[in-house]
Amino acid sequence: ARWDRGTQQLEESKPKELFTELPTFLFMPVRNRVPTPSDYRCPCYKVLSRKGTLLTTGHSTNFVLYLEMPTDQEVSKWIKAGVASFL
């Protein structure tokens, strides 16, 4: 997958393109915010291997947060493809 700067959403990768850069994200807290169900919750990890010790919360020590990324395709497509971001 890749981030399309023109459409501002998650798109298919270009041929032979394994990694792409994401734009800088600005996080702004919003009280009582309801996430958009059609957005892909992209996991963000510290390192590429995605390995880490499992915590009692069910997350890995390598896991940082979910990035909510707009897409015009089914969210299940990105889940099955294992799309993730890395710091």
Rosetta constraint file for C-alpha pairs under 8 A:
AtomPair CA 1 CA 10 HARMONIC 6.65 0.50
AtomPair CA 1 CA 11 HARMONIC 5.68 0.50
AtomPair CA 1 CA 12 HARMONIC 4.74 0.50
AtomPair CA 1 CA 13 HARMONIC 4.48 0.50
AtomPair CA 1 CA 78 HARMONIC 7.81 0.50
AtomPair CA 1 CA 83 HARMONIC 6.61 0.50
AtomPair CA 2 CA 10 HARMONIC 5.79 0.50
AtomPair CA 2 CA 11 HARMONIC 5.39 0.50
AtomPair CA 2 CA 12 HARMONIC 6.08 0.50
AtomPair CA 2 CA 13 HARMONIC 5.21 0.50
AtomPair CA 2 CA 14 HARMONIC 7.95 0.50
AtomPair CA 2 CA 19 HARMONIC 7.73 0.50
AtomPair CA 2 CA 20 HARMONIC 5.91 0.50
AtomPair CA 2 CA 21 HARMONIC 7.77 0.50
AtomPair CA 2 CA 22 HARMONIC 7.83 0.50
AtomPair CA 3 CA 8 HARMONIC 6.99 0.50
AtomPair CA 3 CA 9 HARMONIC 5.83 0.50
AtomPair CA 3 CA 10 HARMONIC 4.76 0.50
AtomPair CA 3 CA 11 HARMONIC 6.05 0.50
AtomPair CA 3 CA 20 HARMONIC 7.57 0.50
AtomPair CA 3 CA 21 HARMONIC 7.63 0.50
AtomPair CA 3 CA 22 HARMONIC 6.20 0.50
AtomPair CA 4 CA 8 HARMONIC 5.50 0.50
AtomPair CA 4 CA 9 HARMONIC 5.58 0.50
AtomPair CA 4 CA 10 HARMONIC 6.16 0.50
AtomPair CA 4 CA 11 HARMONIC 6.20 0.50
AtomPair CA 5 CA 9 HARMONIC 7.25 0.50
AtomPair CA 8 CA 70 HARMONIC 7.44 0.50
AtomPair CA 9 CA 69 HARMONIC 6.47 0.50
AtomPair CA 9 CA 70 HARMONIC 4.90 0.50
AtomPair CA 9 CA 71 HARMONIC 5.14 0.50
AtomPair CA 9 CA 72 HARMONIC 7.63 0.50
AtomPair CA 10 CA 69 HARMONIC 6.49 0.50
AtomPair CA 10 CA 70 HARMONIC 6.20 0.50
AtomPair CA 10 CA 71 HARMONIC 5.04 0.50
AtomPair CA 10 CA 72 HARMONIC 7.83 0.50
AtomPair CA 11 CA 71 HARMONIC 7.05 0.50
AtomPair CA 13 CA 17 HARMONIC 6.20 0.50
AtomPair CA 13 CA 18 HARMONIC 7.52 0.50
AtomPair CA 35 CA 39 HARMONIC 7.90 0.50
AtomPair CA 38 CA 70 HARMONIC 7.04 0.50
AtomPair CA 38 CA 71 HARMONIC 7.10 0.50
AtomPair CA 38 CA 72 HARMONIC 7.95 0.50
AtomPair CA 38 CA 74 HARMONIC 7.58 0.50
AtomPair CA 38 CA 75 HARMONIC 6.74 0.50
AtomPair CA 39 CA 68 HARMONIC 5.71 0.50
AtomPair CA 39 CA 69 HARMONIC 5.22 0.50
AtomPair CA 39 CA 70 HARMONIC 4.52 0.50
AtomPair CA 39 CA 71 HARMONIC 6.00 0.50
AtomPair CA 39 CA 75 HARMONIC 6.99 0.50
AtomPair CA 40 CA 67 HARMONIC 7.81 0.50
AtomPair CA 40 CA 68 HARMONIC 5.60 0.50
AtomPair CA 40 CA 69 HARMONIC 5.10 0.50
AtomPair CA 40 CA 70 HARMONIC 6.31 0.50
AtomPair CA 40 CA 71 HARMONIC 6.82 0.50
AtomPair CA 40 CA 75 HARMONIC 5.40 0.50
AtomPair CA 40 CA 78 HARMONIC 7.30 0.50
AtomPair CA 41 CA 66 HARMONIC 5.44 0.50
AtomPair CA 41 CA 67 HARMONIC 5.48 0.50
AtomPair CA 41 CA 68 HARMONIC 4.60 0.50
AtomPair CA 41 CA 69 HARMONIC 6.37 0.50
AtomPair CA 42 CA 66 HARMONIC 5.23 0.50
AtomPair CA 42 CA 67 HARMONIC 4.96 0.50
AtomPair CA 42 CA 68 HARMONIC 6.19 0.50
AtomPair CA 42 CA 69 HARMONIC 6.79 0.50
AtomPair CA 42 CA 83 HARMONIC 6.76 0.50
AtomPair CA 42 CA 84 HARMONIC 5.49 0.50
AtomPair CA 42 CA 85 HARMONIC 6.83 0.50
AtomPair CA 43 CA 63 HARMONIC 7.22 0.50
AtomPair CA 43 CA 64 HARMONIC 7.55 0.50
AtomPair CA 43 CA 65 HARMONIC 6.01 0.50
AtomPair CA 43 CA 66 HARMONIC 4.49 0.50
AtomPair CA 43 CA 67 HARMONIC 6.35 0.50
AtomPair CA 43 CA 83 HARMONIC 7.88 0.50
AtomPair CA 43 CA 84 HARMONIC 5.19 0.50
AtomPair CA 43 CA 85 HARMONIC 6.21 0.50
AtomPair CA 44 CA 63 HARMONIC 6.14 0.50
AtomPair CA 44 CA 64 HARMONIC 5.50 0.50
AtomPair CA 44 CA 65 HARMONIC 5.43 0.50
AtomPair CA 44 CA 66 HARMONIC 5.86 0.50
AtomPair CA 44 CA 67 HARMONIC 6.93 0.50
AtomPair CA 44 CA 84 HARMONIC 5.98 0.50
AtomPair CA 44 CA 85 HARMONIC 4.60 0.50
AtomPair CA 44 CA 86 HARMONIC 5.32 0.50
AtomPair CA 44 CA 87 HARMONIC 7.16 0.50
AtomPair CA 45 CA 50 HARMONIC 6.22 0.50
AtomPair CA 45 CA 62 HARMONIC 5.48 0.50
AtomPair CA 45 CA 63 HARMONIC 4.54 0.50
AtomPair CA 45 CA 64 HARMONIC 5.39 0.50
AtomPair CA 45 CA 65 HARMONIC 7.51 0.50
AtomPair CA 45 CA 84 HARMONIC 7.60 0.50
AtomPair CA 45 CA 85 HARMONIC 6.32 0.50
AtomPair CA 45 CA 86 HARMONIC 4.79 0.50
AtomPair CA 45 CA 87 HARMONIC 6.36 0.50
AtomPair CA 46 CA 50 HARMONIC 7.64 0.50
AtomPair CA 46 CA 62 HARMONIC 5.31 0.50
AtomPair CA 46 CA 63 HARMONIC 6.46 0.50
AtomPair CA 46 CA 64 HARMONIC 6.61 0.50
AtomPair CA 46 CA 86 HARMONIC 5.76 0.50
AtomPair CA 46 CA 87 HARMONIC 5.22 0.50
AtomPair CA 47 CA 51 HARMONIC 7.91 0.50
AtomPair CA 47 CA 62 HARMONIC 6.79 0.50
AtomPair CA 47 CA 86 HARMONIC 6.10 0.50
AtomPair CA 47 CA 87 HARMONIC 6.73 0.50
AtomPair CA 48 CA 86 HARMONIC 6.20 0.50
AtomPair CA 50 CA 62 HARMONIC 6.30 0.50
AtomPair CA 50 CA 63 HARMONIC 7.50 0.50
AtomPair CA 51 CA 60 HARMONIC 7.24 0.50
AtomPair CA 51 CA 62 HARMONIC 6.31 0.50
AtomPair CA 52 CA 60 HARMONIC 5.09 0.50
AtomPair CA 52 CA 61 HARMONIC 5.03 0.50
AtomPair CA 52 CA 62 HARMONIC 4.98 0.50
AtomPair CA 52 CA 63 HARMONIC 7.85 0.50
AtomPair CA 53 CA 60 HARMONIC 5.35 0.50
AtomPair CA 53 CA 61 HARMONIC 5.37 0.50
AtomPair CA 53 CA 62 HARMONIC 7.54 0.50
AtomPair CA 54 CA 58 HARMONIC 6.18 0.50
AtomPair CA 54 CA 59 HARMONIC 5.73 0.50
AtomPair CA 54 CA 60 HARMONIC 4.47 0.50
AtomPair CA 54 CA 61 HARMONIC 6.40 0.50
AtomPair CA 55 CA 59 HARMONIC 5.59 0.50
AtomPair CA 55 CA 60 HARMONIC 5.91 0.50
AtomPair CA 55 CA 61 HARMONIC 6.70 0.50
AtomPair CA 59 CA 63 HARMONIC 6.43 0.50
AtomPair CA 71 CA 75 HARMONIC 7.64 0.50
AtomPair CA 73 CA 77 HARMONIC 7.31 0.50
AtomPair CA 74 CA 78 HARMONIC 7.57 0.50
AtomPair CA 75 CA 79 HARMONIC 6.51 0.50
AtomPair CA 76 CA 80 HARMONIC 6.03 0.50
AtomPair CA 77 CA 81 HARMONIC 6.23 0.50
AtomPair CA 78 CA 82 HARMONIC 6.19 0.50
AtomPair CA 78 CA 83 HARMONIC 5.53 0.50
AtomPair CA 79 CA 83 HARMONIC 6.37 0.50
